[in-house]
Amino acid sequence: MNYLTDKHKQLSESQQSGLMLWFGRLPMDKKAVAIGLSLTVGISSAAMAWKGESSDRIYFCVRTPQKKLVCQDQNNRPFRMTPHYWEQWKQEGMPRQVVRDAATGVNGLVKATNPCKPFWAFGGFLGFALAGWMLRHCQYEEKQRAVFEDIAQKRDAAKAEMAARSELLESYRDVAIAEVQLQADLDLIANDRTVDITKAEIYAHTEIEVTQMEATDAIFEAQTAGMTEQQKADYIKQLREMKTPYLQGSQTLQGTIDPNDKVTGSEAGAIADGDKYRWIKNTIGYPTLIFGGMGAGKSWTTREIIWAKRQAGWNQIFVLDPHGTEVEWRGVNLITGYREIADFMQWYMAEMRRRYKAYRESGMVEEQWTQHLRDTNQHFCVVAEEFTTWTDNIVEPMPDDFSDEKWKPDPDFIGKWFRCAMTESRKQLMIPLFVAHDRTMEILAKAKGLSKLRDAALLEVELIATIDPITTEAKASGKGAIKLPGHGQWIDIELPKLDRKRIDFRLDKPVTINEPPTIDKATLERIYELEFNLGNKAADTQDKPKKLSPMAQKLYEYLTRTERIEADVREFKGNFKVNGERFTVEQIKGWMYEIVGANLADWIGEGVIKLNQI
């Protein structure tokens, strides 16, 4: 060991025994043997000290008045003591009732079986202490050695790293020198080739100019052959005064080089109008977002995209329009009302899970599965109109297996549906078309943090509005931009020029703009009740049946059982079911008409009745 000072050496040696000095000079294997022997002595001595008794004992009993001997206490432990205490007790006056236990030992005396027990215990302590002392000494030396080993390893690692870096730098140097030499050779060759090409171009241009001059002189000589000097002068003057001999009639020089002067819109070389709207085909098979400000033309453009989908073979179109009417959405499956839209959204996600399960179990590849969906007419499009307002009005519907007290709607219900429709719909041919006022995730289902997913999954179409200079109102400019999924570039597009809004999407029965919409009898009665019959009961305009149908009776029993006074079909529609079956608003309204006709309730609003008190 390296000592700092002589005093340090003196103190260290004074605190170290000769035994440890001898032990420290032993090799490691002999140190292990010495520690093992010490542990063996300690374990053996402890084992010997554990067994047997170290002193003699006298067992005794107590004679009761009934002449019965009691030799044990209440815990069945025998009465005993050492001979020393027995004699001392006798001197102090032992009771006559105490007698030795003749059944134990020799008249109650049991000799010690291990009189050297304290010495064995001391030997065990000494063996363990010596082994621990030697182990501590080895640990101290090992700790010192570990420091040097760690320093040596770090030194070797540093040397190896420096050698590797030196070798790598040398390799880099050779490569860099070779690159510089190669680049210099390439530059030199390129310069030589450039000089040669330039020279050849100059020589060729000079040759052409010389040839042209010679040809011009030859042509001039041929044209002026036989002329006098005065005639040649007059001819040269005439050529100088001419503007350009190659324009005919009303042509101008600009007209000869303007490509628009060559091709008009009616000629075959013009671009057809249909090619301008080729971008609509991209929206057929991709989840699409159409957004723009007020008056930008979102509704009209959306309907043209739906028409393109219908023409491309998409027979099922679901339009989720909270305020839509069947008159403006003919030929599609219109779902109106926020509660009805929420029911469809819940069905949509369940259908998505069902299709993916069927796809995993089908054994088909992706192309075969999508073709199977097309062949079985299972592909459809979902149009989310006025998507901006959904988060403020739509609540997750309660499933059938929940009660009113236990049900808590998911606050991220619309966000989950939006992510499902945006990312999982394409493989299952359940393509969505979102219509909103902006593309920010705060507006789109309040799904913050999904902007990267939106850019990667959605085909986006932005419609640009302009301001009418006369009315100062926003109107469609006919311009827009499109961005494909996963691409950051926006491409300018032109919107179709439309003179009317498309309201009929039936391929076999189109409706002209002047064709009046047909209105059924129920709609006419509802209009009459709302516009002209406000003061009377709605049921007065029709016959009043006295007997309820079975379903109307079940509805009336449900309303009375739930103690409802005023019943709004939009509120209780989701909770009213018979044998697990739910019903549409129109079905429930029909049964409500029967209840009103039977004088059991009165209409107080559209879809709202007040039950008569009984």
Secondary structure, DSSP 8 states (H G I E B T S, - for coil): ---SSHHHHHHHHHTS-HHHHHHHTS-HHHHHHHHHHHHHHHHHHHHHHHSS-SS-EEEEEEE-TTS-EE-B-TTS-B-EE-HHHHHHHHHHH--TTEEE-TTSTBTTEE--S-TTHHHHHHHHHHHHHHHHHHHHHHHHHHHHHHHHHHHHHHHHHHHHHHHHHHHHHHHHHHHHHHHHHHHHHHHHHHHHHHHHHHHHHHHHHHHHHHHHHHHHHHHHHHHTTT--HHHHHHHHHHHHH-S-TT--TT--HHHHH-GGGT--TTSTTS--HHHHTGGGGGGTSS-EEEEE-TTSSHHHHHHHHHHHHHHTT--EEEEE-TT--TTTSBTSEEE-SHHHHHHHHHHHHHHHHHHHHHHHHH---HHHHHHHHHHTT--EEEEETTGGGHHHH------TT--TTT----TTHHHHHHHHHHHSTTTTTEEEEEEES---TTTSTT-TT-HHHHHHH-EEEEEEEEE-TTT--EEEEEEEEEE-TT----EEEE----SS---B--SSS---TT------HHHHHHHHHHHT-TTS-GGGGS---SS--HHHHHHHHHHHHTT-SEEEHHHHTTT--BTTB---HHHHHHHHHHHHHTTSEEEEETTEEEE---
